[in-house]
């Protein structure tokens, strides 16, 4: 990870032994994704996907990783658009997370509405306990859906963050700037015999090693990249990424609206139950 300049706090988000909320982080050379069961580091050329280490969480998470890798390979073979690699990898991760969360919301709805109707027809301790457990599941799922929605919305609201995620274009610019530097140095060193050095020979000890020259060139390219970053949002056409994010924002927002409607239905059912129970308590 040293070559990607990723801080340790970013890598901790991907630790399968801990539960961290969903996150999408655009960095200089990578995009760090923690989206439900898919945790990966996306570069301009590859996606490094972490596998689940916990046997308890095992089969489902392993299957999610396998599907992610298979879909990424399929999309790269049947490439029908001009999306750069990092956006294809990010889109598949978003699609997997949104589909998984929506399927969980559908399952919860299928369990909840019949149970709530049963509770209104027959108030019992068993049904009340089942509704209590249902509410806990709803709160937990809503929190996860809301987090994914917030991450997408936060990216869409910040042109600089979106520009930072154009890894392929940044890499091409970096390589072009290094080639330009090498061409300039080649011209400077090539004197074509028009001048002859009359100075004393320089000791090899004082000559900078090759790695120092490379480090110097890299530092220069980094400083040039820093100047690019100040105007990234104007240099990169962020519409492409914005449209991609917006599509999944609509999907996850719809999932959240279903969960919100379910919560309102539960609240209405509780109000109805309280009205039913109040006359009984007043009789006593």
C-alpha positions as CSV (number, residue, x, y, z in Angstrom):
1,X,0.0,0.0,0.0
2,X,3.0,2.2,0.3
3,X,3.0,2.9,-3.5
4,X,-0.6,4.2,-3.2
5,X,0.2,6.6,-0.3
6,X,-2.8,5.4,1.7
7,X,-2.9,6.4,5.4
8,X,-3.4,3.7,8.0
9,X,-6.9,5.1,8.9
10,X,-8.1,4.3,5.4
11,X,-6.9,0.8,5.6
12,X,-8.6,0.3,8.9
13,X,-11.9,0.9,7.2
14,X,-11.3,-2.3,5.2
15,X,-10.4,-4.5,8.2
16,X,-12.9,-7.5,8.0
17,X,-12.6,-8.1,11.8
18,X,-14.3,-4.7,12.6
19,X,-17.6,-3.2,11.5
20,X,-17.2,0.2,10.0
21,X,-19.9,2.3,8.3
22,X,-19.9,2.5,4.6
23,X,-17.4,4.9,3.1
24,X,-16.1,6.0,-0.3
25,X,-12.8,7.9,-0.1
26,X,-11.1,9.5,-3.1
27,X,-7.3,9.6,-2.7
28,X,-4.5,10.7,-4.9
29,X,-3.9,7.3,-6.5
30,X,-6.8,5.2,-5.3
31,X,-10.4,5.1,-4.3
32,X,-11.1,3.3,-1.0
33,X,-14.5,1.6,-0.9
34,X,-16.2,0.0,2.1
35,X,-19.7,-0.7,0.8
36,X,-21.5,-3.3,2.8
37,X,-20.0,-6.7,1.9
38,X,-17.6,-5.3,-0.7
39,X,-14.4,-3.8,0.6
40,X,-11.8,-2.8,-2.0
41,X,-9.1,-0.5,-3.0
42,X,-9.5,0.7,-6.6
43,X,-6.6,2.1,-8.7
44,X,-6.5,3.2,-12.3
45,X,-5.5,-0.3,-13.3
46,X,-6.8,-2.8,-10.7
47,X,-9.2,-3.5,-7.9
48,X,-7.8,-5.0,-4.7
49,X,-10.7,-6.8,-3.1
50,X,-10.5,-8.0,0.5
51,X,-11.9,-11.4,1.4
52,X,-13.9,-12.2,4.6
53,X,-11.6,-13.7,7.2
54,X,-14.3,-14.5,9.8
55,X,-15.8,-18.0,9.2
56,X,-19.0,-16.9,11.0
57,X,-19.7,-14.2,8.5
58,X,-18.4,-16.4,5.8
59,X,-20.4,-17.8,2.9
60,X,-22.5,-14.8,2.1
61,X,-19.6,-12.4,2.2
62,X,-17.4,-14.7,0.2
63,X,-20.2,-15.0,-2.4
64,X,-20.6,-11.3,-2.6
65,X,-16.8,-10.9,-3.3
66,X,-17.0,-13.6,-5.9
67,X,-19.9,-11.9,-7.7
68,X,-18.1,-8.6,-7.6
69,X,-15.0,-10.0,-9.2
70,X,-17.0,-12.0,-11.8
71,X,-19.1,-8.9,-12.8
72,X,-16.0,-6.7,-13.0
73,X,-14.3,-9.2,-15.3
74,X,-17.4,-9.5,-17.4
75,X,-17.8,-5.8,-17.7
76,X,-14.2,-5.4,-18.8
77,X,-14.5,-8.1,-21.5
78,X,-17.8,-6.7,-22.8
79,X,-16.8,-3.1,-22.4
80,X,-19.5,-1.1,-24.2
81,X,-18.7,2.4,-22.9
82,X,-15.8,4.8,-22.4
83,X,-15.9,4.7,-18.6
84,X,-12.4,4.5,-17.1
85,X,-11.5,1.4,-15.1
86,X,-12.0,3.0,-11.7
87,X,-15.5,4.1,-12.4
88,X,-16.5,0.6,-13.7
89,X,-15.1,-0.9,-10.5
90,X,-16.9,1.7,-8.3
91,X,-20.2,1.3,-10.2
92,X,-20.2,-2.4,-9.6
93,X,-19.5,-1.9,-5.9
94,X,-22.3,0.6,-5.6
95,X,-24.7,-1.7,-7.5
96,X,-23.9,-4.6,-5.2
97,X,-24.4,-2.5,-2.1
98,X,-27.6,-0.9,-3.3
99,X,-29.1,-4.2,-4.5
100,X,-28.2,-5.9,-1.3
101,X,-29.7,-3.2,0.9
102,X,-32.9,-3.1,-1.2
103,X,-33.3,-6.8,-1.0
104,X,-33.0,-6.6,2.8
105,X,-35.6,-3.8,2.8
106,X,-38.0,-6.0,0.7
107,X,-37.5,-8.9,3.1
108,X,-38.3,-6.7,6.1
109,X,-41.4,-5.3,4.4
110,X,-42.6,-8.9,3.7
111,X,-42.2,-9.7,7.3
112,X,-43.5,-6.5,8.8
113,X,-46.8,-5.7,7.1
114,X,-48.5,-9.0,7.8
115,X,-47.2,-8.9,11.4
116,X,-48.5,-5.4,12.0
117,X,-51.9,-6.4,10.6
118,X,-52.0,-9.4,12.8
119,X,-51.2,-7.2,15.8
120,X,-54.0,-4.8,15.1
121,X,-56.4,-7.8,14.9
122,X,-55.0,-9.6,18.0
123,X,-53.0,-7.7,20.6
124,X,-50.8,-10.2,22.4
125,X,-47.5,-10.3,24.3
126,X,-46.0,-12.5,21.6
127,X,-47.0,-10.2,18.8
128,X,-45.8,-7.1,20.7
129,X,-42.4,-8.7,21.2
130,X,-42.2,-9.6,17.5
131,X,-42.9,-6.0,16.6
132,X,-40.2,-4.8,19.0
133,X,-37.6,-7.0,17.4
134,X,-38.9,-5.9,14.0
135,X,-38.3,-2.2,15.0
136,X,-34.7,-3.0,16.1
137,X,-34.0,-4.5,12.7
138,X,-35.6,-1.6,10.9
139,X,-33.5,1.0,12.8
140,X,-30.3,-0.9,12.1
141,X,-31.1,-1.3,8.4
142,X,-32.2,2.3,8.0
143,X,-28.9,3.5,9.5
144,X,-26.9,1.5,7.0
145,X,-29.0,2.7,4.0
146,X,-28.8,6.3,5.2
147,X,-25.0,6.0,5.5
148,X,-24.6,4.8,1.9
149,X,-27.0,7.6,0.7
150,X,-25.0,10.2,2.7
151,X,-21.7,9.0,1.2
152,X,-23.1,9.3,-2.4
153,X,-24.7,12.7,-1.7
154,X,-21.5,14.0,-0.1
155,X,-19.5,13.1,-3.1
156,X,-22.0,14.7,-5.5
157,X,-22.0,17.9,-3.5
158,X,-18.2,18.3,-3.7
159,X,-16.7,18.8,-7.2
160,X,-13.2,18.6,-5.8
161,X,-13.8,15.1,-4.3
162,X,-15.3,13.9,-7.6
163,X,-12.3,15.3,-9.5
164,X,-9.9,13.5,-7.2
165,X,-11.5,10.2,-8.3
166,X,-10.4,10.5,-11.9
167,X,-7.5,8.2,-11.4
168,X,-6.8,7.2,-15.0
169,X,-6.7,10.8,-16.2
170,X,-4.5,11.8,-13.3
171,X,-2.1,8.9,-14.0
172,X,-1.9,9.9,-17.7
173,X,-1.2,13.5,-16.8
174,X,1.5,12.4,-14.4
175,X,3.2,10.1,-17.0
176,X,3.0,12.9,-19.6
177,X,4.6,15.4,-17.3
178,X,7.4,12.9,-16.5
179,X,8.0,12.3,-20.2
180,X,8.1,16.1,-20.8
181,X,10.7,16.4,-18.0
182,X,12.8,13.6,-19.5
183,X,12.7,15.2,-23.0
184,X,13.8,18.6,-21.6
185,X,16.7,16.9,-19.7
186,X,17.7,15.1,-22.8
187,X,17.8,18.3,-24.8
188,X,19.8,20.0,-22.1
189,X,22.3,17.1,-21.8
190,X,22.8,16.8,-25.6
191,X,25.2,19.5,-26.6
192,X,25.9,18.0,-30.1
193,X,29.6,18.7,-29.8
194,X,29.2,22.5,-30.0
195,X,30.9,23.0,-26.6
196,X,33.7,21.2,-24.7
197,X,34.0,21.1,-21.0
198,X,37.3,22.6,-19.7
199,X,36.6,22.0,-16.0
200,X,38.4,19.4,-14.0
201,X,36.9,15.9,-13.9
202,X,34.3,15.4,-11.2
203,X,34.8,12.7,-8.7
204,X,32.1,9.9,-9.1
205,X,31.5,10.2,-5.3
206,X,30.0,13.6,-5.8
207,X,27.7,12.6,-8.6
208,X,24.1,12.1,-7.4
209,X,23.0,8.5,-7.6
210,X,20.3,7.5,-10.1
211,X,17.7,7.0,-7.4
212,X,18.1,10.6,-6.3
213,X,17.4,11.8,-9.8
214,X,14.3,9.7,-10.0
215,X,13.2,10.9,-6.6
216,X,13.7,14.5,-7.8
217,X,11.7,13.9,-10.9
218,X,8.9,12.3,-8.8
219,X,8.9,15.2,-6.4
220,X,8.6,17.6,-9.3
221,X,5.7,15.6,-10.8
222,X,4.0,15.6,-7.4
223,X,4.3,19.4,-7.1
224,X,3.0,19.7,-10.6
225,X,0.1,17.4,-9.6
226,X,-0.6,19.6,-6.6
227,X,-1.0,22.6,-9.0
228,X,-3.5,20.4,-11.0
229,X,-5.5,19.7,-7.9
230,X,-6.2,23.4,-7.2
231,X,-8.2,23.5,-10.4
232,X,-9.3,19.8,-10.8
233,X,-13.0,20.6,-10.9
234,X,-12.5,22.7,-13.9
235,X,-10.0,20.5,-15.7
236,X,-11.9,17.2,-15.3
237,X,-15.3,16.7,-16.8
238,X,-17.0,15.5,-13.6
239,X,-20.4,15.1,-15.3
240,X,-19.5,11.5,-16.1
241,X,-19.0,10.6,-12.5
242,X,-21.8,12.8,-11.3
243,X,-24.3,11.0,-13.5
244,X,-23.1,7.6,-12.3
245,X,-23.5,8.6,-8.6
246,X,-26.8,10.2,-9.2
247,X,-28.2,7.0,-10.7
248,X,-27.4,5.1,-7.5
249,X,-28.4,7.9,-5.3
250,X,-31.9,7.6,-6.8
251,X,-31.9,3.8,-6.1
252,X,-30.7,4.1,-2.5
253,X,-33.0,7.0,-1.8
254,X,-36.0,4.9,-3.0
255,X,-34.9,2.1,-0.6
256,X,-34.7,4.7,2.2
257,X,-38.2,6.0,1.4
258,X,-39.6,2.4,1.7
259,X,-38.1,2.1,5.1
260,X,-39.4,5.5,6.2
261,X,-42.9,4.4,5.1
262,X,-42.6,1.2,7.0
263,X,-41.6,3.2,10.2
264,X,-44.6,5.4,9.7
265,X,-46.8,2.4,9.4
266,X,-45.3,1.0,12.6
267,X,-45.9,4.3,14.4
268,X,-49.5,4.4,13.2
269,X,-50.0,0.8,14.4
270,X,-48.6,1.7,17.8
271,X,-50.9,4.7,18.1
272,X,-53.9,2.4,17.2
273,X,-52.8,-0.2,19.9
274,X,-52.5,2.5,22.5
275,X,-56.0,3.8,21.7
276,X,-57.3,0.2,22.0
277,X,-55.5,-0.4,25.3
278,X,-56.5,3.0,27.0
279,X,-60.2,2.2,27.5
280,X,-59.2,-1.2,29.0
281,X,-56.9,0.4,31.5
282,X,-59.4,3.1,32.3
283,X,-62.0,0.4,33.1
284,X,-59.7,-1.0,35.8
